[in-house]
Each structure stands twice: as C-alpha cells, then as structure tokens.
Amino acid sequence: MTILVRLDVLLAERKLKSRGLAQYIGVTEPNLSLLKSGKVKGIRFDTLEKICEALQCQPGDLLEYRADPPEEDQA
C-alpha cells in the first residue's frame, strides 16, 4: 500500500511557491519539502486544514492511495 502526496501537483496547478505556502501554514520550507516528497509518517489535522484552505482543495485532492501490485508466484 502506498499513499502519495500530491502537494507539488496542486502547487503547480495554482502557480504557487512552496515558500508562500510554508509561511501561510506556519511550517518551515524544509518540513514542507518533506511533506511534498512523502517522507513524513503523518500530518497534523490543523496543518492539513491550513493547506486545504490555502489551496482551496479537499484532503482527498492532496492524498492518493495506490495498492501494491499483486505478487506473482515464482514456481
């Protein structure tokens, strides 16, 4: 199971810079970069709320679930 963070896509679609979003939501640029790359284990709901407010989106627009491909038996 993989959860993909689509923050970079939404920023590009809205022609916004990471720096401005980081300032708006009250996180550092390095922390926002970690979130964009999917290298975080979780996100606080208040941070998620601020991101959605800034980008005028829903949480589901930011996150995408992808199932792992089924493993094939090697007989």
Buried (B, 14 or more C-beta within 10 A) or exposed (E): EEEEBBBBBBBEEEEBEBEEBBBBBEBEEEEBBBBBEBEEEEBEEEBBEBBBEBBEBEEEBBBEEEEEEEEEEEE
